[in-house]
Amino acid sequence: MHIKFCGAAREVTGSRHLLTINGKKILLDCGMAQGSRKESCEKNEKLMFDPKEIDMIIISHAHIDHSGILPYVVKRGFNGPIYSTKATQDLASYMLMDSAMIQEKEAEYLAKKGKACAAPLYSVEDAEKTQTLFKGIPYRKTINISEGVDLTFYDAGHILGSAQVYLQIDDKETGKKYTLGFTGDLGRKGLPLLPDPEMLPPTDYLLSESTYGNRFHAAIQTVEQDLADIINRTARRGGRIIIPAFALERTQEIVYHLNILWKEKRIPELPIYVDSPLSVNVTEVFKKHLDCFDSATNEEFIKHGDNPFGFGRLIYTKSVEESKHLNELNGPMIIISSSGMCEHGRILHHLKNNIENSHNTVILVGYQAANTLGRKLLDGEKKVNIFGDPYDVKAEIIVMDAFSAHADRSDLLDYMKKLNDVQPMKKIFLVHGEEGQGLDFEGFLRESGFTNVEVPSPGQEFELPEK
């Protein structure tokens, strides 16, 4: 088996790992690189492989940094099967269409302002064609996808439909049989809505994310009270709470907590807007896949006929006109809008209109990749560019990493120790983490007794099994 790391190597976003097994090319994930517009455009347009030569693609989950370049690859000649869980298949139909429309609208908006901008990577038609190639597979069902290669998905506990990829390989070239696991994005234990991540079966070679490889998250147990304190403080000064959130999972999780706070009267009855057509569609997919929820969510809401994603003061906006109307309203309110890294979509307009008001609060609830607007706010920059224009950051900026759906250092280390106890792994590759995170976590693993750990560089290649 030959492996080439074509993205998310010593960086977050753009997850793409190319396997060559028994003469077939299998791509693990097909994600969009995000961050600096110039750098991300180059990484997305100049792929480290020829799409026409890829035989099949396996997608771990529907987040854009793991699936978002699929229509571009299809546009460039890929025409094979795309394997994912059934929930990921349903979510991707909305995610990829939304990505195409956002690219087209932003190019049009920037052109009207006389700003230089890149052409969209792909069109709505490309996204529609991509959807016809998906093949949804249930968790824990093993299927043969190529000669000597069997695929099984295990729940990653990260977002709805997220999967760890498990390949059982009969290598015809070496005559050896071995297994390869890919965590995708590994979730945290004890989060609401979804089950905890499953353990993979015995694994010889592991590709693991390392997004938070040298950090620890705040306890999830305090998240509701922390959120209530921020909302009450901002409401008292008459401000707005702006929450950039990924339309997939993070928005639904925040709404879940706001539902509880509202029912328990721990926050004032101020209007709550989910300003994202994608979030509306994604929420409908959530309702379709009740089997993916954890038992507590099923018991608390579903069996009692309640809707955890719709209550009292919650309003879902769909049209552009409804979104623009929010800027004309007075008084405290909560606006949840995508994208989570503040790079695209309606959140940019809300930040443009609210970030210079010291009464307002911006709550960052997800990972902010390097060079994104969200990362600049997280790092405390006092002046940022939005749509190419400078704005003074006067709003209060709050970081709540307790909402993170990524495993932190302790979660990752615990997972690998348990997996290694069943059968010692031959090699671990750390991906999907900034260079510092990956190298630090490599050190933690070596201190814990793991000796064969690699943090691959972009484009680096390996032959497995090692001679």
Secondary structure, DSSP 8 states (H G I E B T S, - for coil): -EEEEEESSSSSS--EEEEEETTEEEEE------SSHHHHHHHHHS-SS-GGG--EEE-S--SHHHHTTHHHHHHTT--S-EEEEHHHHHHHHHHHHHHHHHHHHHHHHHHHTT------SS-HHHHHHHHTTEEEE-TT--EEEETTEEEEEEE-SSSTT-EEEEEEEE-TTT--EEEEEE-SS---TT-SSS------SS-SEEEEE-TBTT-----GGGHHHHHHHHHHHHHHTT-EEEEE--TTTHHHHHHHHHHHHHHTT-S----EEEE-HHHHHHHHHHHH-GGGS-HHHIIIIITTT--TT--TTEEEE-SHHHHHHGGG--S-EEEEES-TTSSSSTHHHHHHHHTT-TT-EEEE-S---TTSHHHHHHTT-SEEEETTEEEE--SEEEE-GGG--S-BHHHHHHHHHHHHHHS--SEEEEESS-HHHHHHHHHHHHHTT---EE---TT-EEESS--
